[in-house]
C-alpha cells in the first residue's frame, strides 16, 4: 500500500469517529426508565393470599389481617349452591366478596357443577358481571 491510501483510510476513519460521536448517546432509552418498562423504586406488594375451599365448613374463605371473609355453599353431585357471603366490616371495600364469588364459580365450573345463586350478593355480582 502507498502512503496516499493510508492517509485516505485514516481520514475516513476520523470522519466515521466524528459521526459516531455526534450520535452518542444512542437514541435508545436508557435502562431503568419508564420508556423501557422497567420501574425503579419500591417493589410491588406481595400477592394477596388466594381464596381457599374449606370443605369441612362448606365455605370459600379468604383471611386478611386476621379476619376471614367467607362464602357458604352446599355441594351436591350435580350443583354448587351459593348460600351466604359475609365480609367483616373492617375488610369491606377490598373486593373480597368478588374474589370469593369468582373462586366459587371457578370451582363449580371446573367440577362441572350447576351454579345455584341463593345469596343476594352473588345474584347481584352475576347480574353486573356475567
N, C-alpha and C positions, 0 to 999 in steps of 0.2 A: 504494500500500500504506500501511496505517496503522502507527503505532508498535507497537501490540499484536501485529500479525502478525510484525513484525520481531523482537520480543522472544521470541515463541514459537519462531520459526525458530532464533534464536541459542541458546535454551535447549535445543532438541532437538539442535542441533549439539554443544553441550557434553556432553550425555548420551552421544551417539554417540562422541565423542572419549574419554570416560571408559571406555566399554565396550571400545573398541579397545585402550586402554592396559592394561586388565585381561587381555586375551587375548594380549598381547605378552609374550614372544616366541611366534611361531606354534607350533602343535603339530607341525608337520613337523620331522623331524630335520634338523640342520644338515648342510652338505656335509662331505665328507671324514670320515665316520664309518662305523662298521660297519653302522649301520642303512641307509645309502644304498647300501652295497655298494662304495663307493669306499674303497680301502685306502690308508693312508699308510705311509710308511717305505720300506724297500728295494724297488727294482723287482724283478719276478720274474726268475729266472735266464734267460739266453738259451736258446732252444730247442736241444735236442740235435741233432747232425747226423743226417741221415737215413741209412738203410741204402742202400748203392749196389749195383748189379748189375755186378760186374766180369766181363764176358763173356769177356775174354781169359784169365782164370784159372778161369772157370766157378765163381764163388762170389759169394755175397752178403756184403758187408763193412760193418763199422762201426768206424771208428777213433776211439779215445778216449785222451787223454793219450799219444799217440804209439804206442799199441799197437792191433793190429787183431784184432777178433773176426770169425769168418767161418763161413759155411755152404757147403760144397762141394756142387755139384749136377752132374747130367748132364741136358742138354736134348735131346729128340728132337722131331720134328714133332708128336707126339701126347702126350708126357709130360714132366714135370719130376720127376726122381728126386733126392731129397734124401739125400745120402750121409753127410756128416760135419759136425758142428758143433764148433767149437773157440773157447773164450773164454779169453784169458790169465788166469792166476790172479789177477793184480792187479786185473782188471776184473770178477771174479765177484761176484755178489750185486747187480748193477745191472740185471738182466733184459735183458742184451744178447742172450742166446740167444733169448729170447722175441721180441725185436724182429726178429732175423734170420729166425726161422720165420714170423712174420707177414708180413714183406716177401716171402719166398719164396712163401707161399700166395697172397698178393695178386697177385704177378706171374704165377704159374701160372694162377690163375683168370681173370685179365684176358686172358690169351692163349688161354684155352680149353683148357688142358692138363690132363691127368690127373695128379694128385699121387701119387707113389710114395714112401713114407717108409721108407727103409732105416736111417737114423740113429736109434739108440735115444733120443736126446734129443728128436728130432722126434716119434717114436712116443709117448713119454711126454707131450709137450706136447699132442698131438692127443687122447690119452685123457682128459686133465684138462680141456681147454677146448673140445672140439668135441662 
